[in-house]
């Protein structure tokens, strides 16, 4: 019999000895499928959502519940304090440590960059000094996109979208900071931690209209479960540019708590922002995960 968490009967087709990677848009049932796999076949559920790592957000990012943790081990959820910086490189290092233990990992999340880096490798590029970034910002602001393109090394220029100012600036910053082109750094990308043959790779596909309904219902549930209190608790430390402040719904609820929006307005804006995020996730998955196995959503 198929369960709500496994509507396509995918679990029966999985090799219990191999890792499982689950991608999908927000609110599409990734966590439920991961938990069902762990409960039936064993393994530890590992977070691949860049917003669920923050300790300050339990309700607002729909982290697994206490009951979920009791049913199967869940790792890399809510383990990063807001005063820390956290990158995809940090996440990969933590996943590498888990792989080294020999456990079967069931990696689930909607952050495409995390999952792509896990399965394709990540170029380790030194951070760009703030001064160089400020020069790049000023150069583009002055209309210098063409000049910045001309300053790039040929291999990098041939491999990026030269009409995208953010991509061009990133490439120029790397060259200016390190003396090596971005293409050169990417050529040194190490082997992926989990290659194509080491895991079942699943990408959940959800009906857009049904997912939109699910997103709104879930945000309503978040409000009922204390999301507003969660945001109120971080107000004394609120900094919109911080990594942890990017949790969808946080800025909207801050606007309500500071008198700049009614709760209804904050609700509607958060739902719209979540739908837009889900759209961007689907675009990422279509572009970079074409060789992953599609799985029907449970919503």
Secondary structure, DSSP 8 states (H G I E B T S, - for coil): --BTTBTT--GGGS-TTSEEEEE--TTSSHHHHHHHHHHHH--EEEE--TTTTBTT-STTTT---HHHHHHS-EESSS-B-TTS---HHHHHHHHHHHHHTT--EEEEES-HHHHHHHHH---------HHHHHHHHHHHHTT-HHHHHHTS-HHHHHHS-TT-HHHHHHHHHHHHHHSS-HHHHHHT----SS-GGGEEEEEEE--HHHHHHHHHHHHHHHHHTTHHHHHHHHGGG--TTSSGGGSTTHHHHHHHHTTSS-HHHHHHHHHHHHHHHHHHHHHHHHHH-TTSEEEE---
